[in-house]
Amino acid sequence: MLFTLKKYIGGMMLPLPLLLLLIALGLLLVWFTRFQKSGKTLITAGWLALLLLSLQPVADGLLRPIENRYPTWRGEQKVGYIVILGGGYTWDPQWAPSSNLISNSLPRLNEGIRLWRANPGAKLIFTGAAAQSNPVSTAEAGARVAESLGVPRADILTLDTPKDTEEEAAAVKAAIGDVPFLLVTSASHLPRAMIFFQRAGLHPLPAPANQLAINAPLNSWERIIPSPVWLMHSDRVGYETLGRLWQWLKGGSEPGQQ
């Protein structure tokens, strides 16, 4: 119940739903009260914020410092385990297997397989519980897609009970102890994940995937026209900021500051 409540409350505090609520409040004031000026102010503020967060320079400017915390893993240290954290998914057997990994999950898996090929003999570990009413867990969905891409089932471990990153850290520790391993997750999520795994007494090597903030040149219209793509990048900033705040309230700290 607490986990579900956390997801609902957190979801409503992300940029799009929060700004829509702000604009809705402004409309209510304009249409049904005498506070016309306050209503117009809320509508204007909500619209401007939504516009700015939908522009590439703003969205990626906010996201880039979070994603740049750890560089893409190109180290020579060999490992026996590669942990791929669960993300968005569904499971429809009629679909192409990889279509079941939604949003951040497929880039995580792709990077995990790249690192698995660079570490012969390593095991891929997929984490994540089943979503509500889904008979297939996040971890199992990732494992099935990896199999479809040529990874032998013997090289795959699934941890399908954790519901969040903190529980994933505990499950990984129970499965492999404190040996070093590559931790693969979205670049924006990795700073927070590293804190959870280090707090659990583990020794993760950061391996970011799914970088979103663009540094390469773009067409001029892509930079100045609002787009849901850039709004999604702003959403990641909001999600990770809320997650880091919750982590701090629960006693988290930056890696190395235990």
MOZI-V417468 format. One record per pair of residues at least 12 apart in sequence whose ideal C-beta (glycine too) atoms are under 6 Angstrom apart, sorted by the first residue. I is the first residue (numbers start at 1). J is the second residue. Records with the same first field share a line. If there is no record, write none. Layout:
I->J  J
This chain:
3->163
10->242
13->242
14->235  238
15->53  234  235  238
19->46  49  50
22->42  46
23->43  46
25->42
26->39  42  43
51->226
53->231  234
54->226  230  231
55->226  230
56->223  230
59->230  233  234
60->213  214  233
62->237
63->213  233  236  237
64->213
66->188  240
67->187  188  211  213
69->191
70->190  206  208
73->207
78->119
79->119  122  180  181  182
80->122
81->123  125  176  181
82->112  115  116  122  124  182
83->125  172  181  183
84->108  112  126  184
85->127  168  185
86->127  128  138
87->104  105
88->102  103  105
89->101  102  105  138  141
91->136  141
97->145  148
98->145
100->141
101->145
104->186  210
107->209  210
108->184  209
109->142  145
111->184  209
112->124  184
115->182
123->155  157
124->156
125->157
126->139  142  143  158
127->139  159  162  168
129->160  161  162  163
137->160
139->158  159  160
140->158  160
143->156  158
159->171
165->193  196
166->196
169->196  197  200
170->200
173->200  202
178->202
180->203  205
182->205  207
183->204  206
184->207  209
186->210
187->208  211
188->236  240
190->206  208
192->243  244
194->206  255
195->252  255
198->255
212->233
